[in-house]
Amino acid sequence: MRVFCAALAHETNSFSPVPTNRASFAQTVLIRPGDPKMGDPVRFMGVDTIREGSRSAGCELVMSTIAFAQPSAPTVRVDFERLRDEILDDLRAGVAEGALDMVFLILHGAMMAEGYDDCEGDLLAQVRPIVGPDCAIGVLLDLHCNITDAMLDNASIIMACREYPHVDFEERGAELFDQIHAVARGECKPTTAQFRIPMLSMFHTPREPMRSLVDRAQACEGAHGVDVSLTSGEGGVNNTVMQVSLAHGFPWSDFAGAGASVIVTTNDDPERAAALAEQLGHEFFALREQGTEAMLTIDEALDAAAALLEVTPGGTVVMSDGSDNAGGGAASDSTFLIRACLDRGLTDVAVALLWDPVAVDMAFAAGEGAFLDMRIGGKTGPLSGDPLDLKVKVLKLTEGKKHQLWSANQLVHLGRTVLLESDGMQVVVNDLRQQPMHPSAFLEAGCDPWSKRLVIVKSSQHFYANFEPQAAGVIYCDAPGSMNGNVFERPYQHITRPIWPLDDVQL
């Protein structure tokens, strides 16, 4: 069998101040056929599990573009069209060499570009006519996806990861390969139903009540989704459910299709798919209030940290500055929380990652050990706060370092990093915008986070998997910023109303 695989993923924040173009992808991952890097591991969003599945199954693999960019504003139109058309041209070339049995697209589900509200739907609508109606098309998405009709109409199976933090992309990629392979062999006939939920919010899966809902959705699936009998929550026997995806939606997408949904794929049982999607959709909607993580103001968060530190001598409290999370489209250069710590005279504090290429240039010019009067942060706009004018010491300069994502085989470049110290606070500043998902983001820059009493991470939730086990406590701070949790302050213009929590909604 012949398999085609491509990846084009960007989580678009309609309100982000950071522009997105082709260079934005090149800074993270942009690999084209013929590039020597195409043979390197790409352990991100399940790409390698598709490649490994193809090899294990003895399939001929045709690789196209692998492209990821840090979340930011809608992609410049010409650059999206070029990336899309490169994939489509590779697909046509692959078809010209012989029929394709399977197509795997690693997408996000919340990508927008200038003139395109639904980049994934646009791509899939052009892929399907090229490969024909019988080709099995599998799509792997981020959990924070907005599922549209154009996506559903042109894919055989759409599958989202289950967890937030997204620690299960490789597992879900393997499941998707097994299922699409079964479709291509004619062993099953996927039928998918979607239940839309008018809801915009963020839900953390490690804790209740989301943990039980995710486990329940997973229990509805068979082993790899094929020919396994399970007892459903309704008391009946279910041997047809191939996959269930709880699509949380992306609350910073300003377009008509934004919002949560449940999609269920069955083996030739559309009625079962529709019934289960609706049932789980109502369960998801019912926990909307208690499933949302409590967020604290800056003062409340710092007070809570102080209280925790009093009862945990020697421990380290980890605080999320999620409103400035580069992983959701923020600039990662806000100063609100840092300034509050300085105003309180807090010491023994570490912060990462503050994006400030100008400060990095100055520190590298001065060298390690230098003392400088430096202006850091607050450069992108009002949602980044005012710059901080500090007397700093340059403790450490690094280049070429990588930090870990969720597992040891998932590494990403940090760019150039600078470890600055001012008034007892250490700040890791870098020139490649990203969120710290693992303590190695601090360690590789020369800062041991566990030697500090308070560690501030500019990340909403992806940090949790690797920081929480060693932390004395985790606190979520809702400071001002591009990803502030106050949905009522976002200048939506295009979302479909009514939608919770902006409106009183009943399903």
N, C-alpha and C positions, 0 to 999 in steps of 0.2 A: 504494500500500500504506500501511497505517496501523501506526505503531510506537509502543509505550509504553516509557518509560524511567524508572527510579527507582534511587536509590542509598541503601543503608542499611548502613554498614560500621563495625564496631568489633572490634578485636582484644582479646579478653577474657582477662585474667590472673586466674585463679581465686584467686591468692594476693596480689593487689594490695591495698595499704591505701587506695587512692584510690577513693571511690565514683563511680558513673556514673549520671547522670540526664539529663533532657532538656536542662538547662542545659549539660551537658558537650558535647553535640552543638552547641549554639548557640555555644559558645566557639570551635569549629573551623569546621564548615560545617553549617548547617541552613537550607535554602531550600525554601519551599513555592510551589506555583503561585500566581501573582498577585503574588509578591514581585518588586520591580524587579530584584533581584539574579539572578533566574532567567535573564536574558539575558546575564549576565556570563560570561566564561570560567571554567570549573571544571576546570582542568587537573590533576586528581588522580584516580588510579585509573581513567583511561580514560573518564570521563564525556563529555568533549567529543568524543572520537573517535566515540562512538555518535551524538552529536548531529550531528556533521559528516558522518558516513556517511549518516545519514537525509536530510540536506539534499541531498547530492550525488546520492543515488539518487532524489530527487524524491518522497520519502515524506512523508506527513503525520505529524508528531511530536507525541505527547501526553506532556508531561513531568509527573512527579510529584515527590515529595520527593527532595531531595538532602541526605543526612545522613551526616556523619562525626564521630567523636569520638576523642580521643586514647585509646590503650589504657589500661585500668584495670579495676576490678572488674566483676562482672556488673551489667548495667543494672537499675535499679529496674523491677520488673515492670510497673507501670502506665504508665511512660514508654515501655518497649519496645512494649507493646500499643498505645499511642496512635500511635507512629510507624508500626508495622506496619499498623494499621487505617486510617490516613490514606492509605497507599499502596493498600491494598485498595479503599477507597472511591473513590479516583481511578481505579482500574482498572475497577471496576463502571461508573462514569460514562462512561469511555471506551468500554466495550463497548456501553453503552446508546445511544451515538451512532453505532455501526456496528462491524462485526467488526474485531478486531485481527489483523493478520497476523504481527506480531513483538512480543515482549516482551524487553527487556533489563534485567537486574537487576545492578547493580554492588554486590556484597556483599564480605564479607571471607572467610568460611569458618571463622572461629573466634570467632563472636559467641555469648555466653551472656547470659542474663538470669535474674532470680529466677523459678524455676519453669520455665525453658526452657534445656535443655542445648544445643539445636541451633536457634538462631534462624533460620538460613538455611533449614533443612529445614522448619521450621514455616511460614515465609512462602511457600515454594514449594509446599507441600502445599495452601495456600489459594489461591494464584494459579492453579494448573492447572484446578480446576473452574470458575473464573470465565471463563477464556478458551477452554476446551474442548480436546479432545485434538489438534486439528489445528494449533493456533497454535504457531509456532516460538518457543521460550523459550531465550534465551542468558544465561548467567551468567558474569560475569567475577570472578575471585577473586584474593586475595592469595596469594603462594606459600606462606605459612605457614597453610595451610588444613587443616582436618580434614574430609575428604569423607565424608558420611553417605549411607545408603540413601535417606532422604527427599529429599535433594538430587538424587541420580541418578534417582530414580523420576519426578521431576516436571519435569526440565529436558531440553531437546533437546540442548544442548551446554553443558558446563561447561568453562571454560578458566581456568587460573591463569597469572599472569605467570611468567616463566622465571628471572628474575635476582634475586639478593640481593647488593647493593642493588637495589631494585625500579625499575630505570631503563627498563623496557620496557612499562609499562602502556599507553601510547598505541599502541605497535606491536601489542600483543596485543588491544587493543580494536578496532583496525582489522581484524585477522584475524577476530575473533569476528563483527563486523558482516558481513563478506563471506560468512562461512559460514552465518550465520543467514538472511541474505538469499537465499542459494542454496537453503536448506531451504524457505523460504517460497515460492519460485518453483517448487518441486517438482523441482529439479535434483539433489537428493541426499537420501538417507535415513540420518540419523545413527544409528549403533548404538555404544553405549559399554560398555566393560568396565573394571572396577577391580581392581587387585591391591593388597591391603592389606599393609603392611609394619609389623610390630610394633617400632617404633623411635621414640624421642624424642630429638631432637638438633637442632643448628643447623648449617647447611652454607653456606659462602660460595662463591658461584659464580664469582668472577673467577679463582680459583686452582685448580690441579689437586689432587685428581683430579676435582672436581666440574665443572670447565670442560669436560672431554672428555665427560662424561656428558650435560651440558646440550646440547652441540653435537650429540651423537649423537641425542638425543631430537628435536632440531629437524630434523636431517637425515632423520628418518623421516617428516616431514610433507611434503606437496606444497606448491607455491606457493599460498598461501592454502588449502591442504589439499584442493584439488579437481582430480581428473583429471590428476595428474602422476605419471609412473612414476619410481620410485627403486629403487636396489638396496638391499635391507635388509641388516642385519648377519648374517642367516642365509644370505645368498647368493641369495635369491629376488628376484622383482620385486614391488614394492609400489606399486599405483596406487590404493589405497583409503583410506589413512590421512589423516584430516582434521586431527586435532590430537592432540598428546601433552602431558600435563601431569604434571610431577613435583611432587606435593603434599608439601611437607616436613613438614606438620603443625605444631602450635604446642605446644611442650613445657610450657607453663604452663596448658594447658587440663586441668582435672581432671574428665573425664567419659568414659564408656565408649568413645566414638568417637574419642578423641584418638590421633593417630599419623600416620605417613606413608603414602603410597600413590602408585600410578601409575594415571592414567586415560587411556585411549586411545579416541578416537572414529574410527570408520571409516564409509565410505559403504556401508552395507548389507552389512557383512562382520563379523558378531559373532565368528566364530572367529579371524579375523586380529586383531581388537581384543584378545581374551582372550590370545592367544599373545604378542603384542607387550607388553602390559601386564605379563604374568608375566616375560618375558625382561628387560625394563628394571627391573622390581621387584627381581629377583635381583641385577642389576648395581648398583642403588642400595644395597641392603642390604650388598653385599660391600665397599663402600668406607666403611662406617660409622665405622671406626676412623680411617683416614687422611684422611677427608673432614672431620673435625671439627677446627676451628682450635685450636691449642695455646693454653691460657690460663695466665697467670702470676700468682702471688701478688703482693701489693703490693710487697713487698721485691724479689722477682725482677724485676718490671716496672721499678721505679725503677733497679735495677742495670743492667738491659738498656738503659734509656734513657741512663744515664751512659756506658756503653760505646760506644753509637752516637754520642753527641755528641763523644766524644774523637776519633773518626775522621772526623767531618764538621764541620770548623770552619765556623761561620756557619750551619749547617743547623738545621732545626726537626724535632724528633721529635714525632709525634702518638700519643697514648696513648688507647685506648678504655677508658672507665669504664662498660662495658656492663652491669654489674650494677645500675646506677642509670639505665637507659635509659627515659625516658618513653615511647618508641616501642614498649615491650613491656609497659608497665603499672607500672613503678617510679615512685616519687614524684619522682625527680630532685632530691632535697634531701639526699643522703647526704654525709657529711663524711669518710669513711674515708681516701680517697686524698688529699684536700686536707690533712688533718691530718698524714699521713705526709710530704708534701712540706714542710710547715712544720717538722715535727720534724727533718727532715734539713737544714733551713736552705736549701732550694733557692730560688733567685731566678730571674728571667727566665722565669716560668711564667704561663700563662693558662689559665683554666678556663671552660667554658660547657656548658650553661646550668643554673644552679642555681635551682631554683624556690623562692622565698620571698617571698610577697606582703607579709608583715609587714615584712621588711627593706626591700622596695621602698617601702612607705608611709613608713617612717622616713627613708630617704634622700631621697625627694622633699620631705618636710617640711623637711629640713635644707638641701637645695640643693647645687648643684655647688660643689666646693671645700671642703665642710665636712669636719671631722675628727670622728669619732664612735667611741665605744665601742659596738660592735654585736655582737649575737648572731645568727649566720646558720646556716641549714641545720639538719638533725637534728630537724625538728619533727614528722614524720609517724609515727614509731614506731621500735622497736629496729633494724629493718633500714635505717634512715637514719643510725644512729650518734648520738653526742652532738652537741649544738650547738657551734659554734665561737664563742668569745668573743674578738673581735679588735678592735684599734685600726685603723680604716680611714679612708681618704680617699675621698670621693665624687668620682670623676674625671669622670663623664659621666652625664647623665640623658637618656633618649629616650622618646618616645611616638609611636605610629603607624607605626613602622618595620616593614618586612617583610624576611624573609630567604628565600633561594632553596632549593628542594628539589634536584631532579636537573638541571633545565634552566632556562634564563633565563625561560621563560614560566610557571614553577611557583613562585609566591610565597605565603608564609603570614605572617600577622601575628605579630610577636614579643611583643606586649603592651607594657607599660612595662618598660624595661630600665634597670639601674643598673650602671655599671662601678665596682667597688670595688678599691682597692689596699691591700695589707697585707704588710709585710715582703718586698717585691719580687715579690709574686704579685698578678696581676689576675684578678678573678672577675666574670663577667657573671651578674648575678642578674636574674630576670624574674618576672612574675606570671601568665604564661600557659604552663602546663606543656607542654614539647615538647623534642624532641631537636635538636641542631645538625647539620644535614645538609650544610651548605655553610659555607665561611669567612665568608660574609656575616653569619652569626649573630654572629660576633665584630665584624666590621667595622662593621655598622650600629649596634652598641652603643658604638663608639668605641675598639675594641681591634684592633690589627693583629696577627693570630696569627703571621704570618711574621717578625715582629720579635722573637719569643720563641724560646727554645731548646726549651722543652717546652710542648706544647699538650695539654690534657686535655679530651676531648669525652665528654659523657654520652650516648653512642650506641653501639650494639652493632656495627653494620656499615653502616648507611645513610650514614654520613659518608664511607665509603671512596672512593666515586666521585669526590668533589670535593676531598678532602684528600690522598689518596695521591700524585697526580701531582707535588705540590710538596714532599712530606715527605721528610726524610732517612731516615725509617723509620716503620713503623707497628707499635705494640705493643698487644697485647690483655691487659688486666689484669682478673683475676677477683677483685675486691674483694667484701666482704660486701655484701648488698643484695637487693632483691626479685627481681632477675633473676640472682642468683648462678648460676654454671654447675654447681654440685654438685647433680645431679639426685637424689642420695640424701638430701638434706636437705629436699626439698620434701614437704610433708605430704599427699601424694596419698591420696585415699579412694575414688575412683570409676573410675580408669582400668582398662582391661582388662589383666590379667596373663596370661601372661608378656609382658614388653616390654623391649627393649634400651634403655639399658644397665642397667636395674634387675635384669634376669634374663639368664641365659644362654639365648639364643634361636637356634634353627636353622630356616631356611626350607626 
